[in-house]
């Protein structure tokens, strides 16, 4: 095959006409791509909205769960402090003046 036919067609058009034809083709392709992108965005928008709603819900559940854990840790901390305080108390009994007595403390 020869390129003479194509060369003749191109030679019949001025440079400006060829550039304008190329720009028109590019513009057409760009418009088509923009329309496709808009359609795709409309298709995926509900998916993202659902995902965002699920993320917000999960955050709320996590915060509520962490609040419960904080309460539990606080109770455990109080219990540990009470146990430590009881452990530091003297084992024996004392009289009114604070002197130790020979009677063992009932447990």
ZIURLIN-V527206 format. One record per residue. N is the residue number from 1. PHI is phi in radians with two decimals (* if undefined). NEAR is the number of other C-alpha atoms within 10 Angstrom. D_CENTER is the distance of its C-alpha to the mean C-alpha in Angstrom with 1 decimal. Layout:
n:N phi:PHI near:NEAR d_center:D_CENTER
n:N phi:PHI near:NEAR d_center:D_CENTER
//
This chain:
n:1 phi:* near:4 d_center:60.3
n:2 phi:-1.98 near:6 d_center:60.8
n:3 phi:-1.62 near:7 d_center:58.6
n:4 phi:-1.12 near:9 d_center:61.5
n:5 phi:-1.11 near:10 d_center:60.3
n:6 phi:-1.18 near:10 d_center:56.9
n:7 phi:-1.09 near:10 d_center:58.5
n:8 phi:-1.14 near:10 d_center:61.0
n:9 phi:-1.12 near:9 d_center:58.3
n:10 phi:-1.19 near:13 d_center:56.4
n:11 phi:-1.25 near:11 d_center:59.6
n:12 phi:-1.27 near:11 d_center:60.6
n:13 phi:-1.70 near:12 d_center:57.5
n:14 phi:-1.32 near:10 d_center:57.3
n:15 phi:-1.02 near:11 d_center:54.5
n:16 phi:-1.09 near:9 d_center:53.0
n:17 phi:-1.14 near:12 d_center:53.1
n:18 phi:-1.15 near:14 d_center:51.4
n:19 phi:-1.13 near:12 d_center:48.6
n:20 phi:-1.14 near:12 d_center:48.2
n:21 phi:-1.13 near:13 d_center:48.1
n:22 phi:-1.10 near:12 d_center:45.4
n:23 phi:-1.11 near:12 d_center:43.4
n:24 phi:-1.12 near:12 d_center:43.9
n:25 phi:-1.14 near:12 d_center:42.7
n:26 phi:-1.12 near:12 d_center:39.5
n:27 phi:-1.07 near:12 d_center:38.9
n:28 phi:-1.12 near:12 d_center:39.3
n:29 phi:-1.12 near:12 d_center:36.9
n:30 phi:-1.12 near:12 d_center:34.3
n:31 phi:-1.07 near:12 d_center:34.7
n:32 phi:-1.09 near:11 d_center:34.2
n:33 phi:-1.14 near:12 d_center:31.0
n:34 phi:-1.11 near:12 d_center:29.7
n:35 phi:-1.11 near:12 d_center:30.6
n:36 phi:-1.10 near:12 d_center:28.8
n:37 phi:-1.13 near:12 d_center:25.6
n:38 phi:-1.11 near:11 d_center:25.9
n:39 phi:-1.09 near:11 d_center:26.5
n:40 phi:-1.11 near:11 d_center:23.6
n:41 phi:-1.11 near:12 d_center:21.3
n:42 phi:-1.18 near:11 d_center:22.8
n:43 phi:-1.23 near:11 d_center:22.3
n:44 phi:-1.57 near:11 d_center:18.6
n:45 phi:-1.01 near:11 d_center:17.9
n:46 phi:-1.07 near:11 d_center:18.1
n:47 phi:-1.12 near:11 d_center:15.8
n:48 phi:-1.16 near:12 d_center:13.0
n:49 phi:-1.13 near:11 d_center:14.0
n:50 phi:-1.14 near:11 d_center:14.0
n:51 phi:-1.08 near:12 d_center:10.5
n:52 phi:-1.11 near:12 d_center:9.3
n:53 phi:-1.09 near:12 d_center:11.7
n:54 phi:-1.16 near:12 d_center:10.6
n:55 phi:-1.12 near:12 d_center:7.0
n:56 phi:-1.08 near:12 d_center:9.2
n:57 phi:-1.11 near:12 d_center:11.7
n:58 phi:-1.10 near:12 d_center:9.8
n:59 phi:-1.05 near:12 d_center:8.8
n:60 phi:-1.12 near:12 d_center:12.5
n:61 phi:-1.12 near:12 d_center:13.8
n:62 phi:-1.13 near:12 d_center:12.2
n:63 phi:-1.08 near:12 d_center:13.7
n:64 phi:-1.12 near:12 d_center:17.0
n:65 phi:-1.13 near:12 d_center:17.1
n:66 phi:-1.16 near:12 d_center:16.7
n:67 phi:-1.09 near:12 d_center:19.4
n:68 phi:-1.12 near:12 d_center:21.6
n:69 phi:-1.14 near:12 d_center:21.2
n:70 phi:-1.05 near:12 d_center:22.1
n:71 phi:-1.09 near:12 d_center:25.1
n:72 phi:-1.10 near:12 d_center:26.2
n:73 phi:-1.11 near:12 d_center:26.0
n:74 phi:-1.08 near:12 d_center:28.0
n:75 phi:-1.11 near:12 d_center:30.6
n:76 phi:-1.09 near:12 d_center:30.9
n:77 phi:-1.07 near:12 d_center:31.2
n:78 phi:-1.05 near:12 d_center:34.0
n:79 phi:-1.08 near:12 d_center:35.7
n:80 phi:-1.11 near:12 d_center:35.7
n:81 phi:-1.11 near:12 d_center:37.2
n:82 phi:-1.12 near:12 d_center:39.8
n:83 phi:-1.11 near:11 d_center:40.8
n:84 phi:-1.11 near:11 d_center:41.1
n:85 phi:-1.12 near:10 d_center:43.3
n:86 phi:-1.14 near:11 d_center:45.4
n:87 phi:-1.21 near:10 d_center:45.9
n:88 phi:-1.41 near:9 d_center:47.2
n:89 phi:-1.13 near:8 d_center:49.8
n:90 phi:-1.10 near:10 d_center:53.2
n:91 phi:-1.39 near:13 d_center:54.4
n:92 phi:-1.47 near:13 d_center:58.0
n:93 phi:-1.68 near:15 d_center:59.4
n:94 phi:-2.19 near:15 d_center:60.7
n:95 phi:-1.46 near:8 d_center:63.6
n:96 phi:-1.07 near:7 d_center:63.5
n:97 phi:-1.52 near:6 d_center:64.1
n:98 phi:1.61 near:8 d_center:61.2
n:99 phi:-1.51 near:10 d_center:63.5
n:100 phi:-1.18 near:14 d_center:62.5
n:101 phi:-1.88 near:11 d_center:64.5
n:102 phi:-1.51 near:9 d_center:65.5
n:103 phi:-1.37 near:9 d_center:63.9
n:104 phi:-1.28 near:11 d_center:60.6
n:105 phi:-1.33 near:11 d_center:57.7
n:106 phi:-1.21 near:7 d_center:57.1
n:107 phi:-2.05 near:4 d_center:53.8
//
